[in-house]
Structure formats: C-alpha cells, structure tokens
Amino acid sequence: MVDLLSRAATLARWSNLLLLLLYPLSWTAPLLKAGLLPLFGMSEISVLSGLASLWQSDRFLALVVALFALVAPMAKTAGLALVSFGLAPRRWLPALIALGRLAMADVFLVALYVTLAKGLGVGRVDTAWGLYLFTGCILASLLFGTVEKTLTQNR
C-alpha cells in the first residue's frame, strides 16, 4: 500500500509540472465558436482573445478574469510543485488549494456565458476543444492538490 501511495505521489508531482505547459496551450485554444447567424460562419474565442476583447470594453473585469484564468492556475501549479518537491513549506497547501478553486470560477463563467447565449436564441454558440482542455487542466490541478494534501496528512 505504501508503494502504491508513493507511486501516486510521484505521478501527481510530475503531472502537475506538465500543467505548466498545458495551461498556456489552453489559453490560446478555442473555448467557444460563436456567430450571429449560421450563414456568416463562426468566430473562435480563446481565453486570450476574450481577454483582449474585454480589455477594450471593461478593464477592471478583464483584470479579474485574468486573475482567475491566468494568474491563479499558474500560481497554484507552481506553488504546488514547490511544495511537492520540498522547496516550499507544506503550510502553503490550504492557500494553494483555494487558488485552484478560484481558477474553477472562470470555467463556470464560460459555462454561464454559453448557457445565456443559447437561451437568448441570438446567434449560435458552440463549445470547442479548448474549453475541455482548460477545464481538464483545472480539474487535474484540483486533483493534484487533493493528492498532496492527503499525502501530507498521512505522513
């Protein structure tokens, strides 16, 4: 059983580092495809293009979304890597887990946008592969934080 926990911990540590590469990819990947009418084609919207557009209209909201979508996930991932490799104190874990929950808020905002747009019936909005990648990264990060917390409690 101890060997299994050790292997799980090692896998979680290295997989967490992979998120440092996957997050930036997910920010440029299309989250949504939106169009006013089906005849005019669909525009792809990524986290970064959405932030750029939002920056033009509401800079405060753009900063809040950037905090949730960019800063929180990367800070959590980097902090968790430092803790899991013994380079930072374990007392950081509760704050890092909270950062991961903040990042999940951005996924809910996108889901709310899709639901509202489809409910209004104006135009067309389809989810794209980037939404699944971004959501998967966030969920994996939450899982890695839980694994690290569990291992800390069992030591």
HELIX and SHEET records of a PDB file:
HELIX    1   1 VAL A    2  THR A   28  1                                  27    
HELIX    2   2 PRO A   38  PHE A   40  5                                   3    
HELIX    3   3 VAL A   47  SER A   57  1                                  11    
HELIX    4   4 ARG A   59  ALA A   66  1                                   8    
HELIX    5   5 LEU A   67  VAL A   71  3                                   5    
HELIX    6   6 ALA A   72  SER A   84  1                                  13    
HELIX    7   7 ARG A   90  TRP A   92  5                                   3    
HELIX    8   8 LEU A   93  LEU A  120  1                                  28    
HELIX    9   9 TRP A  129  GLN A  153  1                                  25    
SHEET    1   A 3 SER A  43  ILE A  45  0                                        
SHEET    2   A 3 LEU A  32  GLY A  35 -1                                        
SHEET    3   A 3 ARG A 124  THR A 127 -1                                        
END                                                                             
